[in-house]
Amino acid sequence: MKHILVLDHKTKRFTKFIHLREITEMHITKNINKMIDAGYSVSISDANPGGPQFELIKQGWVEDDGAYDRLILDYNQINNPPLSRWKNS
């Protein structure tokens, strides 16, 4: 299972995803890459134990379960085709 952080550098907020299936992690990565190509200041990081999330919080970042969803909504208002939040099986 995969553990990742989706980081929004503009707002200094991140969403932590744990125990993702590989196909879901790949879908989220694909979405983030499309956002980067569109000029968004976002990235993905490893969220395994000992990962960077604790350092991010010390640096003023905020863990926000809705940050990824807001990035998708913002992207979809401006860009076509829209991104789906999750991979449909």
matplotlib code that plots the C-alpha trace (Angstrom):
import matplotlib.pyplot as plt

x = [0.0, 1.2, 1.3, 1.6, 1.2, -0.3, 1.2, -0.3, 2.6, 0.4, -1.6, 0.9, -1.7, -1.3, -3.5, -2.2, -3.3, -2.5, -3.0, -3.7, -3.8, -1.2, -3.7, -5.2, -1.7, -0.9, -4.2, -3.5, 0.1, -1.3, -3.7, -0.9, 1.3, -1.5, -1.8, 2.0, 1.8, -1.0, 1.2, 0.0, 2.5, 1.8, 3.8, 3.6, 5.8, 6.2, 4.1, 5.6, 6.5, 9.4, 8.3, 8.3, 4.9, 6.2, 8.8, 6.2, 4.0, 7.1, 7.6, 4.0, 2.2, -1.3, -2.7, -6.0, -8.1, -9.8, -6.7, -6.6, -10.4, -10.1, -7.2, -9.3, -12.3, -10.1, -8.4, -11.7, -13.2, -10.4, -9.2, -10.7, -11.0, -11.8, -9.9, -11.7, -10.8, -10.5, -9.9, -13.2, -12.8]
y = [0.0, 3.5, 6.5, 10.0, 13.7, 16.0, 19.5, 22.8, 25.2, 28.3, 27.8, 25.7, 23.0, 19.3, 16.2, 12.9, 9.7, 6.4, 2.8, 3.6, 0.9, 1.4, 2.3, 5.1, 6.5, 6.5, 8.3, 11.0, 11.3, 11.7, 14.5, 16.3, 16.1, 17.7, 20.5, 21.1, 21.3, 23.9, 26.0, 25.0, 25.0, 21.5, 18.3, 14.8, 13.5, 10.2, 10.0, 6.9, 6.9, 9.3, 11.2, 15.0, 15.7, 16.5, 18.9, 20.6, 21.3, 22.8, 25.0, 26.3, 23.9, 22.8, 19.3, 19.7, 16.7, 18.9, 20.4, 17.8, 18.2, 22.0, 21.6, 19.3, 21.7, 24.8, 23.0, 21.8, 25.3, 26.5, 23.5, 20.9, 18.0, 17.9, 15.7, 13.0, 12.8, 9.0, 6.4, 4.8, 1.0]
z = [0.0, -0.8, 1.5, -0.1, 0.6, -2.0, -1.3, -2.4, -2.3, -2.9, 0.3, 2.3, 2.8, 2.3, 2.2, 3.5, 1.8, 3.4, 2.4, -1.3, -3.9, -6.5, -9.2, -7.0, -6.3, -10.0, -10.7, -8.1, -9.5, -13.0, -11.8, -10.0, -13.1, -15.2, -12.6, -12.7, -16.5, -16.2, -13.9, -10.5, -7.6, -6.4, -5.7, -4.3, -1.5, 0.4, 3.5, 5.0, 8.7, 9.2, 6.1, 5.7, 7.1, 10.6, 9.1, 7.0, 10.0, 11.8, 8.8, 9.0, 6.6, 7.6, 7.1, 5.3, 4.2, 1.6, -0.1, -2.9, -3.5, -3.8, -6.2, -8.4, -8.3, -9.1, -12.0, -13.4, -13.4, -15.7, -17.7, -20.0, -19.9, -16.2, -13.8, -11.8, -8.1, -8.1, -10.7, -11.8, -11.9]

ax = plt.figure().add_subplot(projection="3d")
ax.plot(x, y, z, "-o")
ax.set_aspect("equal")
plt.show()
